[in-house]
Amino acid sequence: MQRILVLASTSPYRRELLQRLQLPFETAAPEVDEAAHPGEAPAATALRLAEAKARAVAARHPGALIIGSDQVAAQGSERYGKPGTRAKAAAQLRAMRGREIVFHTGLCLLDAANGTAQTRCVDIHVGFRALSDAEIETWLDGRVPALHASVMHPGLTEADLAALTQALRALAAA
């Protein structure tokens, strides 16, 4: 019997990434407080939230393999969250310009049948060009409105796909 694979996310970007692997899967919306704990490192936040999201949908999908994921963007101790508005997205991109930002992506593969979870964190280092304000506005003009609800990143790259594919395969093999 083939087990159902469930993506514990409503993110169109995570759905697109998983679709690239050409595996059949369902999606489920996790209800999780995404606030960082005081003093928690960005990578630790991403891992904790990835597992919390997977566990949040486990009761609705007993017997499934559930993928939870979360991403925390940071530069040193400064975090970049979901901007929510175009103005905040522009401000966030201005703060990121000319800097290297680390996108900590936490992954969790949860076996809902027995509650065991395997987790990994994949870090993607992104160097942002020193864009002018006009270039930032032009870049935002070319994005869909849903991008403003996401951590600001330049989009999925083949390197991202390769790193996340490798992490998922390692989780599945462990």
C-alpha positions as CSV (number, residue, x, y, z in Angstrom):
1,M,0.0,0.0,0.0
2,Q,1.4,3.4,-1.0
3,R,1.4,6.0,1.7
4,I,0.0,9.4,1.2
5,L,2.5,12.3,1.2
6,V,1.2,15.5,2.7
7,L,2.8,19.0,2.5
8,A,1.9,20.8,5.7
9,S,1.8,24.2,4.0
10,T,-0.4,26.5,1.9
11,S,2.7,28.2,0.4
12,P,2.5,28.3,-3.4
13,Y,6.3,28.3,-3.4
14,R,6.7,25.1,-1.3
15,R,4.0,23.5,-3.4
16,E,5.8,24.4,-6.6
17,L,9.1,23.1,-5.2
18,L,7.5,19.7,-4.2
19,Q,5.8,19.5,-7.6
20,R,9.2,19.6,-9.3
21,L,10.0,16.3,-7.7
22,Q,7.1,14.8,-9.5
23,L,5.7,13.0,-6.5
24,P,2.0,12.8,-5.8
25,F,1.0,14.7,-2.7
26,E,-1.8,16.6,-0.9
27,T,-1.6,19.9,1.0
28,A,-2.9,20.8,4.4
29,A,-2.9,24.1,6.2
30,P,-1.1,24.0,9.5
31,E,-2.3,26.3,12.3
32,V,0.9,27.2,14.0
33,D,2.1,30.3,15.8
34,E,5.2,31.3,13.8
35,A,6.8,33.6,16.4
36,A,10.4,33.0,17.3
37,H,11.1,32.1,20.9
38,P,13.3,34.7,22.8
39,G,16.9,34.0,22.2
40,E,16.2,31.3,19.6
41,A,18.7,31.1,16.7
42,P,17.2,31.5,13.2
43,A,18.0,27.9,12.1
44,A,16.5,26.6,15.4
45,T,13.3,28.5,14.7
46,A,13.1,27.1,11.2
47,L,13.5,23.5,12.4
48,R,11.1,23.9,15.3
49,L,8.4,25.4,13.1
50,A,8.9,22.8,10.4
51,E,8.2,20.1,12.9
52,A,5.4,22.0,14.5
53,K,3.7,22.4,11.1
54,A,4.0,18.7,10.3
55,R,2.6,17.7,13.7
56,A,-0.2,20.2,13.4
57,V,-1.7,18.3,10.4
58,A,-0.8,14.7,11.6
59,A,-4.2,14.1,13.3
60,R,-6.0,14.9,10.1
61,H,-3.8,12.5,8.1
62,P,-3.0,9.4,10.2
63,G,-0.7,7.0,8.4
64,A,0.6,9.7,6.1
65,L,4.2,10.9,5.6
66,I,4.1,14.6,6.3
67,I,6.5,17.3,5.1
68,G,6.7,20.4,7.3
69,S,8.9,23.3,6.3
70,D,9.7,26.8,7.4
71,Q,12.1,29.4,6.3
72,V,13.8,32.1,8.4
73,A,15.8,34.8,6.6
74,A,18.6,36.4,8.7
75,Q,21.7,38.4,8.6
76,G,23.5,38.0,11.9
77,S,20.9,38.5,14.6
78,E,18.6,40.5,12.3
79,R,15.6,38.6,10.9
80,Y,13.5,39.3,7.9
81,G,10.0,38.1,8.1
82,K,6.9,38.2,6.0
83,P,6.5,41.9,5.0
84,G,2.7,41.7,4.4
85,T,2.6,45.0,2.3
86,R,4.4,46.3,-0.7
87,A,5.8,49.2,1.3
88,K,7.2,46.8,3.9
89,A,8.6,44.6,1.2
90,A,10.4,47.6,-0.4
91,A,11.8,48.6,3.0
92,Q,13.0,45.0,3.6
93,L,14.7,44.9,0.2
94,R,16.4,48.2,0.9
95,A,17.7,46.8,4.2
96,M,19.0,43.7,2.4
97,R,20.7,45.4,-0.5
98,G,24.4,44.8,-0.7
99,R,24.3,42.2,2.0
100,E,24.5,38.5,2.2
101,I,21.3,37.0,3.7
102,V,21.0,33.4,4.9
103,F,17.8,31.7,4.3
104,H,17.5,28.9,6.9
105,T,15.0,26.3,5.6
106,G,13.9,23.8,8.1
107,L,12.5,20.5,6.8
108,C,10.7,17.8,8.8
109,L,9.5,14.4,7.5
110,L,7.0,13.1,10.0
111,D,5.6,9.6,10.0
112,A,2.1,10.2,11.3
113,A,1.6,6.5,11.8
114,N,4.2,6.3,14.6
115,G,5.0,10.0,15.4
116,T,8.7,9.8,14.5
117,A,10.2,12.9,12.9
118,Q,13.4,13.5,11.0
119,T,14.6,17.1,10.6
120,R,17.2,18.9,8.6
121,C,18.1,22.5,8.0
122,V,19.4,23.7,4.6
123,D,21.0,27.1,4.5
124,I,21.1,29.1,1.3
125,H,23.3,32.1,1.3
126,V,22.0,34.9,-1.0
127,G,24.1,37.9,-1.9
128,F,21.8,40.8,-2.7
129,R,23.0,43.4,-5.2
130,A,23.0,47.0,-4.1
131,L,19.8,47.9,-6.0
132,S,18.6,51.5,-6.3
133,D,15.2,52.4,-5.0
134,A,13.9,52.5,-8.6
135,E,15.3,49.0,-9.3
136,I,13.6,47.7,-6.1
137,E,10.3,49.2,-7.2
138,T,10.7,47.7,-10.7
139,W,11.5,44.3,-9.2
140,L,8.4,44.5,-7.0
141,D,6.3,45.5,-10.0
142,G,7.2,42.2,-11.7
143,R,6.1,40.1,-8.7
144,V,2.6,38.6,-7.9
145,P,0.8,40.1,-4.9
146,A,1.3,36.8,-3.0
147,L,5.0,37.5,-2.8
148,H,4.3,40.1,-0.2
149,A,3.1,37.4,2.2
150,S,6.4,35.5,1.9
151,V,9.9,36.0,3.2
152,M,11.5,38.2,0.5
153,H,13.7,36.1,-1.7
154,P,14.7,36.2,-5.3
155,G,12.8,33.0,-6.2
156,L,13.5,29.3,-6.4
157,T,16.7,28.4,-8.1
158,E,18.0,25.1,-9.3
159,A,20.5,25.2,-6.4
160,D,17.6,25.6,-4.0
161,L,15.9,22.6,-5.6
162,A,19.0,20.5,-5.5
163,A,19.7,21.3,-1.8
164,L,16.1,20.6,-0.8
165,T,15.9,17.4,-2.9
166,Q,19.1,16.2,-1.2
167,A,17.7,16.9,2.2
168,L,14.4,15.2,1.5
169,R,16.2,12.1,0.2
170,A,18.4,12.0,3.3
171,L,15.3,12.2,5.5
172,A,13.5,9.5,3.5
173,A,16.5,7.2,3.7
174,A,17.2,7.7,7.4
